[in-house]
Amino acid sequence: QVQLVESGGGSVQAGGSLRLSCAASGYTQRPASMGWFRQAPGKAREGIASIRTNVGSTRYADSVKGRFTISQGNDKNTVYLQMNSLKPEDTAMYYCAAGSLLWLTPIQALDGSFYNFWGQGTRVTVSS
């Protein structure tokens, strides 16, 4: 059973930065895809970034492209989300997700139903 633990959330002013971490453990086979999702109050869950762990290919939602960067640690057990130029509309609960399969299309990369395992989330609040 894959376990995912997010950290790094917090409160920041608009224009600031945060880096989220997601530590993966408990797997017999390393997840093929890792993603970051977020859900703001009253809104649907949004896939914002994903990485294919074998080669490091990435995909981003338009809402965060150019501001957020997903990466993985050298040991491939940790995935990061560097968030720069944060905006109040980035305020949400952020979740890490892991998938057993490699995503093949941008839609799959950011589709929550493609992922098998989820973390508990870390809250990000951006004030204006």
C-alpha beads as a LAMMPS data file, in Angstrom:
LAMMPS data file: protein, C-alpha beads

128 atoms
127 bonds

1 atom types
1 bond types

-500.0 500.0 xlo xhi
-500.0 500.0 ylo yhi
-500.0 500.0 zlo zhi

Masses

1 110.0

Atoms # bond

1 1 1 0.000 0.000 0.000
2 1 1 1.510 3.284 -1.086
3 1 1 1.545 5.967 1.555
4 1 1 1.897 9.620 0.663
5 1 1 2.665 12.365 3.143
6 1 1 2.549 15.988 2.077
7 1 1 4.262 18.857 3.833
8 1 1 5.251 22.441 3.213
9 1 1 1.909 24.167 3.147
10 1 1 1.269 27.392 4.962
11 1 1 0.260 31.001 4.638
12 1 1 2.009 33.434 2.344
13 1 1 1.350 36.790 0.804
14 1 1 0.593 37.198 -2.861
15 1 1 3.752 37.084 -4.914
16 1 1 5.464 34.787 -2.447
17 1 1 6.682 31.222 -2.808
18 1 1 6.200 27.863 -1.141
19 1 1 7.597 24.426 -1.794
20 1 1 5.440 21.414 -1.131
21 1 1 6.913 17.973 -0.576
22 1 1 5.343 14.563 -0.954
23 1 1 7.115 11.577 0.548
24 1 1 6.093 8.208 -0.862
25 1 1 6.614 4.933 0.974
26 1 1 5.264 1.441 1.346
27 1 1 5.346 0.495 -2.296
28 1 1 6.817 -2.631 -3.856
29 1 1 6.973 -0.981 -7.237
30 1 1 7.645 2.728 -7.525
31 1 1 4.629 4.699 -8.786
32 1 1 4.895 5.446 -12.476
33 1 1 3.101 8.773 -12.233
34 1 1 2.967 11.327 -9.461
35 1 1 0.746 14.352 -9.420
36 1 1 -0.353 17.370 -7.474
37 1 1 -3.978 18.314 -7.218
38 1 1 -5.775 21.042 -5.351
39 1 1 -9.267 21.782 -4.166
40 1 1 -10.496 25.167 -3.087
41 1 1 -13.610 25.517 -0.940
42 1 1 -16.711 25.069 -3.011
43 1 1 -14.774 24.123 -6.116
44 1 1 -13.979 20.908 -7.901
45 1 1 -10.630 19.204 -7.548
46 1 1 -8.111 20.453 -10.093
47 1 1 -5.092 18.600 -11.409
48 1 1 -2.240 21.078 -11.590
49 1 1 1.017 19.203 -12.151
50 1 1 2.225 15.717 -12.880
51 1 1 5.457 13.889 -13.508
52 1 1 6.300 10.552 -15.036
53 1 1 8.824 9.159 -12.604
54 1 1 10.808 7.110 -15.103
55 1 1 11.939 9.959 -17.343
56 1 1 10.743 13.059 -15.543
57 1 1 8.243 14.211 -18.163
58 1 1 5.928 16.837 -16.742
59 1 1 2.529 18.354 -17.427
60 1 1 0.917 21.454 -15.990
61 1 1 -2.484 23.020 -15.867
62 1 1 -2.694 26.361 -17.633
63 1 1 -3.576 27.983 -14.325
64 1 1 -0.106 27.278 -12.911
65 1 1 2.100 26.956 -15.977
66 1 1 5.164 29.137 -15.691
67 1 1 4.709 29.609 -11.939
68 1 1 4.790 26.084 -10.508
69 1 1 7.393 23.388 -11.043
70 1 1 7.061 19.708 -10.204
71 1 1 10.211 17.694 -9.621
72 1 1 11.379 14.543 -7.919
73 1 1 14.190 13.902 -5.530
74 1 1 17.272 11.952 -6.490
75 1 1 15.975 8.935 -4.633
76 1 1 12.697 9.191 -6.584
77 1 1 10.764 8.743 -3.316
78 1 1 9.901 12.392 -2.927
79 1 1 8.072 14.715 -5.266
80 1 1 8.156 18.468 -4.904
81 1 1 5.986 21.307 -6.068
82 1 1 7.770 24.641 -6.169
83 1 1 5.178 27.383 -6.234
84 1 1 6.253 30.890 -7.174
85 1 1 4.345 34.114 -7.812
86 1 1 1.482 32.823 -5.707
87 1 1 -1.924 34.396 -6.100
88 1 1 -4.932 34.473 -3.773
89 1 1 -6.702 32.141 -6.197
90 1 1 -4.047 29.521 -5.452
91 1 1 -5.527 29.149 -1.969
92 1 1 -6.617 25.533 -1.599
93 1 1 -5.902 22.177 -0.054
94 1 1 -3.126 20.573 -2.040
95 1 1 -2.956 16.819 -2.486
96 1 1 -0.261 14.516 -3.729
97 1 1 -1.305 11.480 -5.750
98 1 1 0.444 8.413 -7.099
99 1 1 -0.500 6.229 -10.016
100 1 1 0.620 2.751 -10.994
101 1 1 0.483 3.512 -14.691
102 1 1 2.355 5.947 -16.879
103 1 1 0.108 8.662 -18.185
104 1 1 0.125 8.858 -21.948
105 1 1 -1.838 12.025 -22.578
106 1 1 -2.045 15.445 -20.919
107 1 1 -5.618 14.648 -19.946
108 1 1 -4.575 11.502 -18.111
109 1 1 -1.730 13.348 -16.414
110 1 1 -4.089 15.753 -14.672
111 1 1 -7.109 13.454 -14.246
112 1 1 -7.565 12.389 -10.655
113 1 1 -9.279 9.156 -11.631
114 1 1 -5.974 7.995 -13.161
115 1 1 -4.308 7.916 -9.736
116 1 1 -4.582 5.117 -7.180
117 1 1 -3.234 6.626 -3.992
118 1 1 -3.695 9.969 -2.294
119 1 1 -2.176 11.869 0.559
120 1 1 -4.078 13.684 3.267
121 1 1 -3.339 17.106 1.879
122 1 1 -1.591 20.262 2.985
123 1 1 -3.253 23.649 3.107
124 1 1 -1.982 26.659 1.211
125 1 1 -3.369 30.101 1.926
126 1 1 -2.361 33.116 -0.133
127 1 1 -3.401 36.522 1.104
128 1 1 -3.636 39.656 -0.991

Bonds

1 1 1 2
2 1 2 3
3 1 3 4
4 1 4 5
5 1 5 6
6 1 6 7
7 1 7 8
8 1 8 9
9 1 9 10
10 1 10 11
11 1 11 12
12 1 12 13
13 1 13 14
14 1 14 15
15 1 15 16
16 1 16 17
17 1 17 18
18 1 18 19
19 1 19 20
20 1 20 21
21 1 21 22
22 1 22 23
23 1 23 24
24 1 24 25
25 1 25 26
26 1 26 27
27 1 27 28
28 1 28 29
29 1 29 30
30 1 30 31
31 1 31 32
32 1 32 33
33 1 33 34
34 1 34 35
35 1 35 36
36 1 36 37
37 1 37 38
38 1 38 39
39 1 39 40
40 1 40 41
41 1 41 42
42 1 42 43
43 1 43 44
44 1 44 45
45 1 45 46
46 1 46 47
47 1 47 48
48 1 48 49
49 1 49 50
50 1 50 51
51 1 51 52
52 1 52 53
53 1 53 54
54 1 54 55
55 1 55 56
56 1 56 57
57 1 57 58
58 1 58 59
59 1 59 60
60 1 60 61
61 1 61 62
62 1 62 63
63 1 63 64
64 1 64 65
65 1 65 66
66 1 66 67
67 1 67 68
68 1 68 69
69 1 69 70
70 1 70 71
71 1 71 72
72 1 72 73
73 1 73 74
74 1 74 75
75 1 75 76
76 1 76 77
77 1 77 78
78 1 78 79
79 1 79 80
80 1 80 81
81 1 81 82
82 1 82 83
83 1 83 84
84 1 84 85
85 1 85 86
86 1 86 87
87 1 87 88
88 1 88 89
89 1 89 90
90 1 90 91
91 1 91 92
92 1 92 93
93 1 93 94
94 1 94 95
95 1 95 96
96 1 96 97
97 1 97 98
98 1 98 99
99 1 99 100
100 1 100 101
101 1 101 102
102 1 102 103
103 1 103 104
104 1 104 105
105 1 105 106
106 1 106 107
107 1 107 108
108 1 108 109
109 1 109 110
110 1 110 111
111 1 111 112
112 1 112 113
113 1 113 114
114 1 114 115
115 1 115 116
116 1 116 117
117 1 117 118
118 1 118 119
119 1 119 120
120 1 120 121
121 1 121 122
122 1 122 123
123 1 123 124
124 1 124 125
125 1 125 126
126 1 126 127
127 1 127 128
